Amino acid sequence: MQTNPRYLAIAILCQRQETGQPVDLIRDNILKKATPASAKDTQLVTALVYGVLRWQRYLDAILQDFSSHPLLKMKNLTIQALRVGLFQLCFMDRIPPSAAVNETVKALKESRQPKWLTGFVNGLLRNIARQINILPSPWDNDLPPAVRLSHPDWLYQRWRTRYGENEAARICTTNNQQSSLVLRVNTKLMPREGFISELEKSGIAAQPGIYCPEAVVLRDYRGDIACLPGYGRGKFMVQDEGAQLISLMLGPFDSGKYLDACAGLGGKTVHLAQLIPDGSPLVATEPNPFRFKLLQENIKRMGLADRVNCGLTTLDDFQRNTGDLFAAILVDAPCSGLGVIRRHPDIRWNRSPDDLQRYQAEQGKLLAQAAALLAPGGVLVYATCSIEPEENEEVVAKFLAAQPQFTLNSPTFLPPDAQRFVNNKGFFQTQPDATLDGFFAARLVRSKE
């Protein structure tokens, strides 16, 4: 496979458009096969891909203004190449315009595209480059709000109706910013201050998180996670502070059986394994084979293989086949992910309004299955990385109406600075901003009788 960064970026974007798969998985698979010439090339590929996805709608508006050919009738390869070229012209000041155009056209030629098509792309990008200083900016009002903020109309209008114009624009603007890398230190191995010192000795700027006692923020790090000091020895997990706070809601962590019912890649599983008392069993279930493999790898890397019993199973099958009841259960449910667009910019283009009701139905089933596994007096925490009421408050309301033995319990086990995220209804809710992604959680307690 070619190693030209523009070629790889275009290939990743094309595959995402064709398959709808998460872009980070596509990027990782393609980069493993391609092996770019340097770490800088890898970083450039990532910057191009994520930059295009963040600003796709704005880029398309500019391209359509200059193109005599409708974008909707262009081949996938052509439109992705144009987006990659234009993103460099508009947002990457360190790349000279001539290099942005020439290297993008070169990538098309390496894809064996006909001369007339490479000539079309070359001419269109050069024409835009000559007028780059008079293009409408994403930061002025010359374009409709959803276009300049690069979000689908339905999503922008939804937030505008609920939050107002200013807050909707703030959320969209946050979603278009590059997020800082946030780690959760394995304090079983070393204190947070010691880990920060270890990073700084390696030339990596780091600072404590704001809300979580184990959080470390790397604002400027753009390299490979596996190259950070202590990765192979399990000294940290990548995890947003909002996600770290959710695990704490299962407290107090008394002796008993614990279940992570939707373990995913294991960020919260590992956290729970480090929070619960020694000797307390922890079971993690995950039905997706790919995610299950990564779950096992993360648990092993963190040195917790003897503390977590993993099951490649749906929660429904697990519930029907186990005789155990659990003292505490975490249901980190599959959701739209509309609270974490900043870290996953492709989500905005992969979702539609109909998805919210589909997720709600699935989330309701998972909660009911988890409730059947909870011991009297136990704690059930329901969480999503969404800010949409259909997946959050409405799911909990329907659950409580159907399960009168449960009550909503305001979380009191969060650090003092994080108590501000518990609203007057007792729900934990964060909004996307410079420090946190958008998360929701509810602490549900079963009666003892």
LOZA-876074 format. One record per residue (C-alpha): residue number from 1; residue in one letter; x, y, z. Coordinates in pm, whole numbers. Layout:
N
 resi resn     px     py     pz
  NUM    A      X      Y      Z
...
END
This chain:
449
 resi resn     px     py     pz
    1    M      0      0      0
    2    Q    110    359    -69
    3    T    257    557    222
    4    N    183    908     89
    5    P     -5   1075    383
    6    R   -263   1238    151
    7    Y   -321    907    -26
    8    L   -378    733    308
    9    A   -608   1008    436
   10    I   -819    989    120
   11    A   -832    608    144
   12    I   -949    623    507
   13    L  -1218    881    427
   14    C  -1338    682    128
   15    Q  -1373    364    333
   16    R  -1557    545    610
   17    Q  -1801    692    358
   18    E  -1861    353    199
   19    T  -1894    145    516
   20    G  -2007    381    793
   21    Q  -1760    208   1026
   22    P  -1593    413   1304
   23    V  -1312    613   1149
   24    D  -1061    532   1424
   25    L  -1086    159   1347
   26    I  -1047    221    973
   27    R   -748    449   1034
   28    D   -575    197   1260
   29    N   -625    -89   1012
   30    I   -499    108    713
   31    L   -200    252    898
   32    K    -97    -95   1017
   33    K    -84   -215    656
   34    A     74    100    513
   35    T    341    178    775
   36    P    396    549    697
   37    A    755    662    665
   38    S    763    856    994
   39    A    565    945   1303
   40    K    507   1290   1152
   41    D    347   1128    848
   42    T    117    929   1075
   43    Q     22   1245   1263
   44    L    -45   1424    933
   45    V   -277   1143    819
   46    T   -474   1168   1143
   47    A   -488   1548   1129
   48    L   -618   1540    771
   49    V   -881   1273    835
   50    Y  -1019   1419   1156
   51    G   -994   1775   1025
   52    V  -1195   1690    714
   53    L  -1462   1515    922
   54    R  -1489   1809   1161
   55    W  -1524   2065    883
   56    Q  -1683   1852    610
   57    R  -1998   2057    565
   58    Y  -1814   2388    556
   59    L  -1562   2246    307
   60    D  -1841   2116     85
   61    A  -2010   2457     81
   62    I  -1688   2620    -43
   63    L  -1625   2347   -299
   64    Q  -1976   2372   -439
   65    D  -1941   2747   -482
   66    F  -1636   2695   -703
   67    S  -1730   2374   -883
   68    S  -1941   2363  -1197
   69    H  -2007   1995  -1126
   70    P  -2249   1900   -842
   71    L  -2070   1740   -548
   72    L  -2343   1477   -511
   73    K  -2259   1344   -857
   74    M  -1885   1316   -792
   75    K  -1715    986   -718
   76    N  -1633    921   -355
   77    L  -1261    934   -431
   78    T  -1290   1271   -603
   79    I  -1486   1445   -330
   80    Q  -1259   1309    -54
   81    A   -950   1431   -241
   82    L  -1105   1775   -283
   83    R  -1191   1789     87
   84    V   -838   1688    186
   85    G   -689   1952    -45
   86    L   -923   2228     69
   87    F   -879   2147    437
   88    Q   -507   2205    400
   89    L   -567   2537    224
   90    C   -815   2662    486
   91    F   -683   2523    813
   92    M   -319   2413    785
   93    D   -112   2732    774
   94    R    221   2551    791
   95    I    161   2378    458
   96    P    223   2609    159
   97    P    -78   2626    -76
   98    S    129   2491   -365
   99    A    231   2187   -161
  100    A   -127   2129    -43
  101    V   -249   2120   -402
  102    N     44   1936   -557
  103    E     58   1660   -295
  104    T   -318   1605   -308
  105    V   -313   1577   -687
  106    K    -12   1345   -659
  107    A   -215   1119   -431
  108    L   -488   1101   -694
  109    K   -236   1013   -961
  110    E   -105    734   -738
  111    S   -464    608   -728
  112    R   -438    576  -1108
  113    Q   -712    828  -1180
  114    P   -759    955  -1537
  115    K   -575   1267  -1642
  116    W   -895   1468  -1694
  117    L   -999   1403  -1330
  118    T   -664   1494  -1177
  119    G   -668   1804  -1397
  120    F  -1016   1895  -1270
  121    V   -910   1858   -905
  122    N   -586   2050   -969
  123    G   -768   2337  -1140
  124    L  -1044   2364   -881
  125    L   -805   2367   -583
  126    R   -572   2618   -749
  127    N   -864   2847   -825
  128    I   -972   2837   -460
  129    A   -614   2890   -341
  130    R   -593   3213   -544
  131    Q   -903   3345   -363
  132    I   -839   3193    -20
  133    N   -829   3534    154
  134    I  -1183   3625     50
  135    L  -1356   3296    133
  136    P  -1635   3309    393
  137    S  -1494   3205    728
  138    P  -1647   2953    970
  139    W  -1622   3229   1231
  140    D  -1838   3489   1056
  141    N  -2204   3493    962
  142    D  -2178   3473    583
  143    L  -2298   3112    587
  144    P  -2599   2947    756
  145    P  -2512   2845   1114
  146    A  -2526   2468   1060
  147    V  -2301   2505    752
  148    R  -2031   2722    906
  149    L  -2043   2512   1227
  150    S  -2028   2197   1012
  151    H  -2313   1996   1165
  152    P  -2622   1833   1011
  153    D  -2926   2061   1004
  154    W  -3135   1824   1220
  155    L  -2875   1813   1495
  156    Y  -2803   2186   1505
  157    Q  -3176   2269   1504
  158    R  -3239   2013   1777
  159    W  -2981   2174   2005
  160    R  -3092   2525   1912
  161    T  -3450   2442   2014
  162    R  -3344   2286   2343
  163    Y  -3055   2511   2449
  164    G  -3092   2831   2251
  165    E  -2880   2966   1965
  166    N  -2573   3063   2168
  167    E  -2541   2733   2354
  168    A  -2605   2530   2040
  169    A  -2328   2721   1865
  170    R  -2098   2668   2165
  171    I  -2152   2290   2160
  172    C  -2090   2274   1785
  173    T  -1777   2487   1821
  174    T  -1651   2258   2097
  175    N  -1716   1957   1875
  176    N  -1491   2108   1608
  177    Q  -1196   2153   1841
  178    Q   -918   1900   1885
  179    S   -953   1737   2224
  180    S   -678   1691   2479
  181    L   -562   1342   2563
  182    V   -685   1241   2909
  183    L   -541    947   3101
  184    R   -644    772   3421
  185    V   -341    671   3624
  186    N   -322    323   3772
  187    T   -265    443   4127
  188    K   -220     81   4238
  189    L    122    110   4071
  190    M    219    472   4134
  191    P     68    804   4249
  192    R    -56   1055   3995
  193    E    224   1300   4080
  194    G    485   1031   4014
  195    F    334    951   3676
  196    I    327   1318   3577
  197    S    694   1346   3677
  198    E    775   1041   3464
  199    L    600   1199   3164
  200    E    781   1530   3207
  201    K   1118   1353   3225
  202    S   1032   1214   2880
  203    G    962   1565   2751
  204    I    582   1528   2761
  205    A    390   1817   2918
  206    A    122   1692   3158
  207    Q   -100   1832   3430
  208    P   -351   1696   3684
  209    G   -714   1665   3580
  210    I   -968   1905   3724
  211    Y  -1231   1671   3867
  212    C  -1085   1322   3916
  213    P   -804   1233   4156
  214    E   -652    989   3904
  215    A   -681   1203   3589
  216    V   -386   1341   3392
  217    V   -429   1574   3093
  218    L   -185   1589   2799
  219    R   -296   1896   2605
  220    D    -38   1886   2327
  221    Y     47   1519   2283
  222    R    -33   1393   1930
  223    G    179   1077   1919
  224    D    105    708   1952
  225    I    -56    615   2284
  226    A    158    302   2305
  227    C    472    520   2300
  228    L    383    691   2627
  229    P    594    586   2929
  230    G    441    299   3120
  231    Y    188    192   2856
  232    G    304   -170   2837
  233    R    330   -193   3216
  234    G    -31    -87   3270
  235    K     36    250   3431
  236    F   -263    421   3268
  237    M   -580    393   3062
  238    V   -706    652   2815
  239    Q  -1031    781   2963
  240    D  -1215   1116   2968
  241    E  -1271   1263   3313
  242    G  -1648   1236   3268
  243    A  -1617    862   3212
  244    Q  -1393    831   3517
  245    L  -1659    996   3733
  246    I  -1927    749   3625
  247    S  -1743    449   3772
  248    L  -1734    623   4111
  249    M  -2116    633   4117
  250    L  -2130    261   4203
  251    G  -1984    331   4547
  252    P  -1958    263   4831
  253    F  -1736    -21   4718
  254    D  -1814   -286   4978
  255    S  -1736   -655   4939
  256    G  -1969   -828   4695
  257    K  -2015   -933   4333
  258    Y  -1990   -664   4062
  259    L  -2097   -669   3696
  260    D  -1994   -446   3407
  261    A  -2279   -536   3174
  262    C  -2162   -351   2860
  263    A  -1786   -357   2900
  264    G  -1679   -237   2553
  265    L  -1302   -184   2545
  266    G  -1278   -200   2922
  267    G  -1209    155   3039
  268    K  -1468    139   3318
  269    T  -1409   -235   3374
  270    V  -1047   -169   3465
  271    H  -1144    126   3683
  272    L  -1396    -86   3875
  273    A  -1139   -363   3921
  274    Q   -912   -110   4090
  275    L  -1192     37   4306
  276    I  -1360   -274   4449
  277    P  -1218   -457   4753
  278    D   -973   -742   4703
  279    G  -1155  -1072   4670
  280    S  -1472   -921   4528
  281    P  -1563  -1091   4196
  282    L  -1600   -868   3889
  283    V  -1767   -999   3573
  284    A  -1750   -810   3242
  285    T  -1974   -903   2949
  286    E  -1928   -784   2590
  287    P  -2107   -936   2285
  288    N  -1890   -792   2006
  289    P  -1591  -1022   1927
  290    F  -1363   -736   1815
  291    R  -1433   -526   2123
  292    F  -1409   -836   2343
  293    K  -1058   -903   2215
  294    L   -950   -548   2297
  295    L  -1123   -574   2635
  296    Q   -912   -879   2720
  297    E   -595   -709   2597
  298    N   -658   -400   2810
  299    I   -733   -605   3121
  300    K   -415   -807   3068
  301    R   -204   -496   3003
  302    M   -329   -343   3327
  303    G   -232   -658   3520
  304    L   -590   -743   3618
  305    A   -653  -1071   3434
  306    D   -690  -1255   3765
  307    R   -946  -1003   3894
  308    V  -1192   -988   3603
  309    N  -1398  -1271   3458
  310    C  -1476  -1177   3096
  311    G  -1764  -1324   2896
  312    L  -1817  -1298   2520
  313    T  -2195  -1287   2552
  314    T  -2501  -1067   2531
  315    L  -2648   -951   2859
  316    D  -2969  -1135   2771
  317    D  -2788  -1469   2733
  318    F  -2580  -1402   3045
  319    Q  -2892  -1327   3248
  320    R  -3062  -1649   3136
  321    N  -2758  -1866   3201
  322    T  -2632  -1741   3537
  323    G  -2768  -1799   3882
  324    D  -2573  -1512   4035
  325    L  -2709  -1188   4174
  326    F  -2482   -884   4194
  327    A  -2438   -613   4455
  328    A  -2368   -348   4191
  329    I  -2409   -336   3814
  330    L  -2289    -83   3558
  331    V  -2485    -54   3233
  332    D  -2276    172   3008
  333    A  -2527    133   2728
  334    P  -2474    150   2352
  335    C  -2593    492   2243
  336    S  -2579    755   1969
  337    G  -2251    897   2105
  338    L  -2373   1252   2042
  339    G  -2193   1369   2356
  340    V  -1849   1265   2231
  341    I  -1843   1413   1880
  342    R  -1533   1613   1971
  343    R  -1333   1288   1999
  344    H  -1527   1106   1725
  345    P  -1611   1366   1458
  346    D  -1759   1109   1219
  347    I  -2050   1041   1457
  348    R  -2238   1352   1343
  349    W  -2249   1217    985
  350    N  -2343    862   1092
  351    R  -2656    948   1290
  352    S  -3015   1041   1208
  353    P  -3312   1143   1428
  354    D  -3461    793   1396
  355    D  -3156    645   1567
  356    L  -3256    792   1902
  357    Q  -3573    586   1934
  358    R  -3391    273   1817
  359    Y  -3125    322   2083
  360    Q  -3388    395   2346
  361    A  -3557     59   2284
  362    E  -3225   -125   2313
  363    Q  -3128     67   2626
  364    G  -3459    -14   2793
  365    K  -3409   -386   2729
  366    L  -3057   -379   2873
  367    L  -3176   -203   3189
  368    A  -3453   -459   3241
  369    Q  -3208   -746   3194
  370    A  -2963   -589   3438
  371    A  -3240   -530   3694
  372    A  -3312   -903   3701
  373    L  -2948   -964   3801
  374    L  -2934   -712   4087
  375    A  -2955   -829   4446
  376    P  -3201   -660   4688
  377    G  -3048   -336   4813
  378    G  -2807   -329   4518
  379    V  -2697    -36   4301
  380    L  -2753    -11   3926
  381    V  -2580    272   3737
  382    Y  -2711    350   3388
  383    A  -2479    560   3171
  384    T  -2445    689   2814
  385    C  -2211    918   2623
  386    S  -2511   1107   2487
  387    I  -2674   1437   2579
  388    E  -3010   1347   2423
  389    P  -3317   1311   2653
  390    E  -3453   1013   2457
  391    E  -3149    808   2560
  392    N  -3118    946   2910
  393    E  -3401   1086   3122
  394    E  -3672    916   2915
  395    V  -3507    574   2944
  396    V  -3480    611   3322
  397    A  -3840    737   3354
  398    K  -3975    437   3162
  399    F  -3759    201   3366
  400    L  -3878    343   3701
  401    A  -4241    328   3588
  402    A  -4200    -43   3506
  403    Q  -3980   -128   3808
  404    P  -4141     18   4124
  405    Q  -3883   -156   4346
  406    F  -3620     88   4213
  407    T  -3564    451   4312
  408    L  -3339    721   4168
  409    N  -3060    798   4413
  410    S  -2849   1113   4386
  411    P  -2478   1019   4366
  412    T  -2286   1130   4674
  413    F  -1959    950   4598
  414    L  -1826   1199   4346
  415    P  -1533   1430   4429
  416    P  -1648   1770   4562
  417    D  -1555   1958   4244
  418    A  -1767   1715   4038
  419    Q  -2085   1755   4244
  420    R  -2179   2045   4016
  421    F  -2263   1792   3746
  422    V  -2549   1643   3949
  423    N  -2866   1830   3853
  424    N  -3171   1899   4070
  425    K  -3333   1575   3955
  426    G  -3037   1370   4077
  427    F  -2895   1287   3734
  428    F  -2525   1316   3652
  429    Q  -2492   1519   3330
  430    T  -2195   1688   3164
  431    Q  -2202   1900   2850
  432    P  -1922   1899   2592
  433    D  -1672   2171   2675
  434    A  -1297   2230   2677
  435    T  -1240   1984   2962
  436    L  -1516   1720   2941
  437    D  -1722   1527   2690
  438    G  -2099   1492   2723
  439    F  -2203   1209   2958
  440    F  -2517   1107   3143
  441    A  -2563    868   3435
  442    A  -2835    770   3679
  443    R  -2783    584   4008
  444    L  -3072    345   4068
  445    V  -3113    158   4397
  446    R  -3321   -156   4445
  447    S  -3528   -188   4762
  448    K  -3410   -443   5017
  449    E  -3738   -632   5015
END
